[in-house]
Amino acid sequence: MATTIDAEHVRGWVDAYLATWTSNHRADIEALFTPDATYRYRPHGDPVTGRDAIVATWLENKDDPGTWRASLEPLVVHGDLAIVTGTVDYDRGSRFSNLWVLRFGADGRCSDFTEWYMDRSA
């Protein structure tokens, strides 16, 4: 049976993503994405393809816990599509406005993640 993708589901997924960003545990990252998921760190860049590759890239580029703060909320949820917006601020002074475009698989995990961001540090 397919998981219903609604604002509550997306909010829970975002909360899990933020907790995982803090933990950087392999199993937590794996739990977020379908096996064949794609992840784009930039909207027009080549995607990282497959959950194993997403996990490897995440762990190679992880942020240390406590060095950032994020506030992200679902803006639009329609079918398997969600748009999440918010901000991420790093202790080193970088500040970003974010927009995430997410697609979810039938199991409720993310199957496609595209990150759009604007640097608002200056």
Buried (B, 14 or more C-beta within 10 A) or exposed (E): EEEEBEEEBBBEBBEBBBEBBBEBEBEBBBEBBBEEBBBBBEEEEEBBEBBEBBBBBBEEEEBEEEEBEBEBEBBEBEEBBBBBBBBBBBEEEEBBEBBBBBBBBEEBBBBBBBBBBEEEEE
